Amino acid sequence: MAGRIEDYALIGDMQTAALVCRDGTVDWLCLPRFDSPAVFAGLLGTEEHGFWRLGPAAEAEGAPAPSDRRRYRGDSLILESEWETPDGTVRVIDFMPPREGAPQLIRIVEGVSGRVPMRSSLRMRFSYGWVVPWVHQVDGRTAAVAGPDSVWFDTTAETHGEDLTTYSDFAVEAGQRITFTMSWQPSHHEQPPLPEPENALAATEDFWREWVAQCTYHGPYRDAVIRSLITLKALTYAPTGGIVAAPTTSLPEDIGGSRNWDYRFTWLRDAAITLSSLLRTGYRDEARAWREWLLRAVAGDPENLQIMYGIAGERELGENELTWLPGYENSRPVRVGNGAAGQLQLDVYGEVIEALHLAHMTGLARNDYASLLQLKLIRWVEQHWDEPDEGIWEVRGPRRHFVHSKVMTWVAVDRTIKLMESGDVEGPLERWKELRDTIHRDVCEKGYDPERNTFTQSYGSKELDASLLLIPQMGFLPPDDKRVIGTIEAIQRELATPDGFIMRYPTSADAGEENVDGLEGDEGAFLACSFWLADDLAMIGRVEEARKLFEKLLSLRNDLGLLAEEWDSESGRQVGNFPQAFSHVPLIDTALRLTASGAYGG
């Protein structure tokens, strides 16, 4: 049985990622890419769908024991889990080296004290648990082959097969190290080179030490910021610069419900805000790589901009259901692909242009096509900004005139005007200034409720939406504007959970009415929105309240500093795909804002 979402640790090689539970079980791993079919899909099913458990041998049948403590080795993605047993103490070191050849998952068992009996149980299942591979021995190595995939298993321990599972039973003494490596290779290729786990460990540690050293943030929340930056780096697909929203699919927003989506793609919105955080903390190479990814993905057809693409720029992301998987805690369906890719979300134009603008302002080397793309996008916005859309939250109900979408079209025009005023591009400046004023006036007239002194989710609606918190952050109105303050206070009243976190929007409709998002069930508090509230509170001068909310949000992270998409206040647990870029980015942004304001404890 899978653990709670917050029980998992992330390891990865910037091309794919694995989730390791507290009990030493790898329950999720897609090979060779983030969006490839999983070879371990126990997270969304049962042990029959693939897992790899490594830990102290059980003395009796029952659930494996969780580690007594775990941590990342310094500022890295190298996981260390320790168990204290009656026979002694043992440590398991899990990591995936940044790859040059075949992807590898390496596990090193290290004896700390005594002599501890151990067991490795490896059940490989390809195609999300659907396909049982042919497991056989080749030159003393264990190979698992099915269709286009092969996985090679190497260890210094003895192995045996039983019940379609590969076992290793051994004991480790103080100072002794036993290594295990799993490598993926296309099945028609020659076997991959024999792994060198110890050399790979040293190289992986060096990689992360050098990468973290580039960070320019040295404030009081450095540990939280660094862990979030490492997580964002881990979600970056190194060959192309694309950034996945999360490394998982179908972890539910509502346990037992149907709000289960595949997040292993590059949302332009998520990637753009990730780029912003990386630029603000000194990571220019990642920003440059993402900009190049964007230019390739959009290519010569910016009029048909999608809200998301595959990690190499793929456009076809058809959504399907994996009917043989019961889902995380019976949350069905399990989806792969994402049908929202074809939605119209006007806000994306603003986020992309804001990211390009920030890259330009921070001195990223000029790219003429990026400037040309920006002008093409604005010409499209000029023709379509006043249309209804599905909005930032990808509602599957009818299109509406979402206020946040209109605000972000204003951002797109505003940032382009600034680029023109700097002399870097030419265009119809006066016409677009008039367009900027028209959008601003339209939002203030149609998206604002003067009786309640708040902006609303959409034109003519009485509902609120947490995306309205971005109005002052985007510069649409100044923080001290009474309409901004009124909106912040209205969201606190109407969208806050009892513990003070923020919902995206009301999901439960009145009797006989359809939810605004066209879906059944509810969801947890959206963590990004709660960070946005902390930002806004700091901007309007309520810095102590902002600090308390921020530090309360930090307390929701798991013991390794990781956050899912949402927080279920009723059950007190993380929900949604994990770890989530859209949670870690605003954590970084809020830390920077609070540090600049001097609003921190201690």
N, C-alpha and C positions, 0 to 999 in steps of 0.2 A: 504493500500500500504506500502511495506517495506521501511525503511529509507535507506539513503546512508550507505555503509558498515562501514564508520568511525563513524556513528551515534550510533553504538552499544557498549555496555559494556559487559564484560565477568563476569559471576559468575559461580562457579562450586564447586564440592565436591571431586575432584580427582578420579571420576568414570564416570561422565558425566558433561555437561556444558550447560548453557543457555545464550542466547544473549538478552539483554534488550535494547530497543531503547530509545532515548532521551524523547519520549513522554510517557514512562512508559509501553510500550508494550513488552511482551516477545514473540518474533517471531520465536524462535528456541529452541527446547529442545528435546533431545532423551532420552528415558528411557527404561531400567535402566542404559545402558552403552553408551559411546560415539558413538558406531557403531550400536546401536539399532534404530529401526524406530522412527521417530519423532512423538511426540504428539502435538507439535506446529510446523507447517511447513509453516506458513505464509511468512517466509523469502523467500521461493522459489515459492510462489504462491500468494494467496489472503487470506482474512480473513476467507474464507470458509475452508481453510486448517488448521486452528487452530491458536489461539493466546490467550494471557491474557493481557488485558489492565487495568491498575490501575492508576488513576490520578484524578484531579479535574473534576467534572461533567461539561460537555459542556452546555453552556447556549443556544447554537443554533447548528444546524446540521453543520457538517464540520469536517475538520481534527482535531485530538486531539492536544492540545498545547504541544510543547516541554517543558521540565523542564527549569527553568531559570538558574539553575546551578546544577552540579552533581560532585561527587568525590567519590573516595574510602575512607573508614574510615581508616586513617593511612596507614600502610603497610599491607593491607589485601585485600580480595576479597569481602568485604562487601560494596555494592554500596548504596550511599545516593543521592537521587534526590530531588530537592526542587522546588516548584512552588510558585510564588507570585501572588495572585489573589486579586480582589477587596474586597473579604471577609476575606482575611488573608493569612498566609503562612503555607504550609503543606510540610512535608517530607515523602518520601517513602524509606524504608530501605529494600533492596533486598539481599538475600544471600542463599547459599546452605551449610548447615553444613556438615563438613567431617563426613561421615556416619559410623555408626555401624550397623544399621538396614536398614529400608526402605529409599530410596532416598527422600529427601524433598526439595521443593522450598518454601521458607518462605518470605512473604512480610508483613512488619509492617508499618502501616500508623500512623504518629506522627504529632499531631497538634503543630505548632510552635507559631502561633498567630491567633487571630480571630476565626471565625467558618466557615470552608470551606466545601461546599457540594462535595462529592466524588462519584465516580462510579467505580466498578470492573466489567469487562466484560470478562467472561471465556468461551471460545469455545474449547473444547477438541476434537481432531480428531486423531485417531490412524492410524498407518501404513502410515505415511507421508501424512495425510489429506485424505486418501482414505476411512477410516472406521469411521462411526458415532457410538459412544458407546451408550449403554443403561445407561441413567442417572436416578438414583432413590435415595430415602432416606433410610438409614439404621441406626437405633438408633440415629436419629438426625444429621447424617452425610450425605454428598452428595457423592455417589459412582458412578463412570463411569466405565462400564465394556464392554470389547469386546475381545472375544477369550482368549488369555493367559494373557491379561493385565487388571489391574484395577488401577484406580486413585481415591484417596480419598481426598475430599476437605473439609477443616475445617476452620471456621471463627467465630469471635465474632459478626459479622454483620448479619443482616437479608438477606436472599437470595430469589430469585424467578427465575423461568425458563421461557424463551420466545424465540421463533425462534431457538430452539436447542442450546441456550446459557444460561449460569448461570450468573445472575446479582446480584449485591449488591449495593443498593443506600443508602448512609448514610452521615452524617456530622461529622467532627472531630473538636474538640475544642482544644485550647492551653493546652498542657500538657496531652492530651488524646492519647491513643494508641489503634488502632484496628488491629488485627492480621489476617492473611490469610496463610494457609498452604496447599500445594498440595503434597501428598505422593503417591508413586507408590508401588504396591504390585502384585505379581502373582495372577491372578484372582481365583485360586483354594485354596489360603491361607485364613486364617482368616484375618479380617480387621486389619490394623496396629494400634499400640498404639496411643492414642490421643497425638498430638504434644504438645511440651512445647516451644513455640517460643522464649520467653525471655531467658530461660536457654540455648537454642540452640544458640542464638545470643552471649551470653557471652562466651560460649565454643568456638565458631568459632573465635571470636576476640582473645581469648587466644591462640588458635592453631596457627594463623598467626603471632602473636607477637613472640611466641617462635620459630617458624620456621625461621623467618627473622633474629632473633638474632644470628643465626649461620653464617650469611654471613661474610666473611673475607675481603670484599672489602669496603674501606672507602675513596675512592677518590672523585674527584669533580663531577663525574657523578653518584653519588650513587643513587639518586632518579630514574634515568632512568634504571640503572642496577637492582635495587631492583624490580621495576615494571616488568621488563623483566623476572627476576628469578621467581617471583610469577606467572607470566603467564606460564612459563615452568613447574612449579610445578603443576599448574592447568591442564596442558595437560598430566600429568602422571597418568596412570591408577593404582591406589594404590594397588589393590590386586595382580598384577603381576609384576609391574615395567615397563611395556610397555609404550611408549611415543607416543601419536598421533601427526601427523604433524600439524593438526588443528582440531577444533571440528565441522567443517562444511563440507558439500559437495556442489559442483556445484556453488559456488560463482565465477562468471566469471572472467577470465583474460582479456577478451575482451567483454565489455558490449554489449549485444545483439548477441554475437557470440557463438561458440560451444566449446571453450576451457574451459570446465567445468568439474572438476574432484572431486572425493571423497577422502578427505584427512584424514578420521577418522581411519587411520591405522598406524602401526609402521614401518616407513621406517628405515632400518638399518642406512642409511646415516644420516638422520635427528636426529635419536636417539643417534648415536655415537657422533655427534658434540654437541648435547645437553648435553650429559654426560661430554664432555670435559669442557664446560662452568660451569657446576655444580661442577666438581672437582676443578676447578681453583678458585672457590669462596667459597669453604669450605663444600660442600654438598656431603659427602661421602656415606650416607645411600642410597640416590637416585642412586648413581653410582653403589653401590653394588647390589641394586635391579635390575637395568638394566642388569648388567652382568649376574645375575642369570636368568633373562628373556631370554637373548640371548642364554645361554647354553641350556635352555629347548626348545627354538624355533628351534634351529639348530639341537639339539639332536645328534643322531649318524650318521647324513647324511650331513656333511658339504659340500660334493661335489655338492649337490643340493641346495646350499644356494640361498634363494630368496632375492630380493631387499626389500621386505616388507612382513609383517605378520599381522595377527589380533592382537589385544591388549592382547590376552591371548596366542598368538603363533599360531593361526590358519593359515593354508596355503591356503585354498580355499577362494579366494576373488573375485569370478566371478562378472563381470561388467554387470549391467542391467540399463535400462532407465525407469524412472517413467513418463509415458506418460501423466498422468492426471495433472501434475504440469507444469505450464507455464514457470517456471524458474524465477530467479532473473532478474527483468527488461527485461522479455521476452528473457532471455539467455537460449537457449535450445541446447542439451537435459539436463535434470536433471539426473545425474548418481548416482547409489549406487554400491559399489564394485569398483574394479580397475583392469582393464585388463593388466596394466603394471606389475603386480606382477610376470608374467612369463618371463619378459625380462631378457636379460643378460646385466648386468652393472658391468664391471670389477672394476670400482672405489670403489664399495662397500667393496671389500676385503681390500683395503687400509684403508678405514675409520674405519672399524671394528677393524682391527689390530692396527691402531693408537690409538683408544679408549682403547683397552686392554693394550697397551703399556703405555699410560698415567696413567691408573689405577695402573699399576705396579710401575711406577716411583713415584707416589704420595703416595705410601705406603699402598694401599688397600690390605687387607689380601690376601695372595696367594691362588689361586684356581688351583689345579693341572689340572683339566679338561680344564680350560681356556687356560693354556699353551699347552695342548695337542691339543685343537681345533685350536690354532694358527698354530701349525706345520702342521696339516691336511689341513688348508686353504692354506698355502704356497705351499704345494705339489701340490694342485690343480692349483694354480697360475702358478707354474713352467711349467705345461703342457698346459696352455690355455692363457697366457698373450698376446700372439701375434695374438689372434683372434679378428675380428671386433665385436663390440657390439653396444647397443643402447645408451650408454653414460649416463652421469649424468642427462640430461634433459629429459630422457625417450622418445626420439623421436619415432614416429610411422612410420617413413620412413625406408629406408634400413639401415642395420648395416654398420658401418664405423669403421675405426681405429682412434677413438677419442684420441687426445693427452692427455687430462686430465685423461682418463681411464688408459693409459699407465703409466703416472706419478704416479697414485695411486697404480698401481701394484708394481712400484719401491718402494713406501712408505711401502707397505706390506712386501716386502723382506727386506728392510733396517731396519725396526723396529724389525723384527724377528732376524736378525743378531745381533742387539744390545742386545736383550734378551739372545741370546746364548753367547755373549761375557761377559755378566754379570754373567754367570755360572748357570743360573736358568733352562735352558733346553739344551739338546744335539741334534745335528743334523749335516748335511753335510755342515759345515761352509764354507769351501773353495769353494764348488760347488755353494753355494748360493751367496757368494761374487761375483763369476763370473757371475751369473745370474743378480745380481744387476747392474753390469757394462754393461752387454749386453743390458738390458732394457734402461739404461741411454743413451747409445750410439745410440740405435735405435731411441729414441725420438729426440735426438739432430740432427740426420741425416735426418730423414723423416718428422719430425713435425715442422721443423724450416724453415722459408723463409729468406735466407740471403739477398736477394735484398731489402726486406722491414724491415729487422732486427726485425722480430717478429715470435713467435710461432703461429701456425694456429690451427683452430678447429680440423682438422683431417688430416691424411697423404694425401698429394697431393692437399689439399684444399687451396683456397685463403681466405676463410672466417675466421673471428676471433670468439672467444668464451670467455666470461667473466670468465669461470672456469680456464683459463690460469693464472688468477691473483693468483691462489693458488700455483703456482710453487715455489716462494720464501718462502711462508708460510709453505710449507711442507718440505723445506730444499733440494729440488731437485737441485736448483742452488742458489748461494748466491745473496742477493739483489743487490749488486753492479755489477753483471755480465751484460755486455752490452746487452745481449739477453733478460734479465729480464726487464731492463729499456726500451728497445725498444718495448717489448710487452706491457708494461704498457702504454706507450705513444701512441702506435697504437690503443689500446682499447679506450683510451680517445678520439682519433680522430674519430674512426669508429663506436663505440658502444654507445657513449654518446648521451643523449637526449639534446635538447636545454638548459634545466635547469641543466645539468651536471650530471644527474643520468645515470646508466649503464643498457643497455639491455643485456639479456643473450647471444643473437646471432642474426643475421639478420633473421627476420621471413618472409620478403617479397622477393620472388624469382624473377628473371628476367622473362620476358614474355616467356611462353612456358616451364618454368622449375618448378619443384615441390619444395615447401619449404623443407628445410632440415629436419624439424620435421614431415613432412607428413600431416600437418594440414592446414586448411584454416584460414585466418584472422591474425591479429597481436596481440600483447600483450603489457602490460606496462613495465616500467623499473623494473627490478628485484631487490628488495631492498637488498637482501643478497649480490649481486654482487657489489652494490654501497658501502656497508660497506667494502667489500674485497678491493676495490680500495683505500679507506681511509687507510686501513691497509698497503697496499703496498706503498702508498705515504709516510707514516711514516717510513717504513723500508728503503726507499731509500733516506731518509733525508729531504723530502719535508713535514716537520711536520706541518707547518702552513697551508699549503694547505690541508693536511689531516684533521686537526682540523676543518677548515671551512666546508669541505664536511661533516664531521661527524655531526657537529651541524646543518647543513642544513637538514641532514637526520632526526635528532631528531625532527625537526620542522614539519615533515610529520606525526608524531604520532598524534592520535586523542587526545582529551582533557584529556583522562584517561591514555595516554601513550601506546596505543596499535597500532600494525602495522599488516596490511594484508600482502599478499605475494608480491604485486607489487604496483607501483604508475603510474597512467595514467597522464602523463604530459600535454596532450592536454586538458583534462577535469578538471585537478587539483583535483583528488580524488583517494582514495585507491581502488584497485581491487584485486580479487583473494580471496581464503579462508582466514578466519579471526577468531581469531588472529593466526598468522603463526609462528611456532617455528623457521623456517628457516630464519625469519627476526629478531627475538629477540635474537637468539644465536650470530650472528655476531655483533649485537649491543653491547652485553656484551664484546665480544672479543676485539672489537675496543676500547671500553672505557678502558679496561685494558691496551692495548698497548699504547694509548695516555697518560694515567696516568703515566705509567712507563717512558715515554719519556719526561714528563713534559710539553706536548703540550696541554695546555688547557687555556681557557680565564679566566679572572677575577682573 
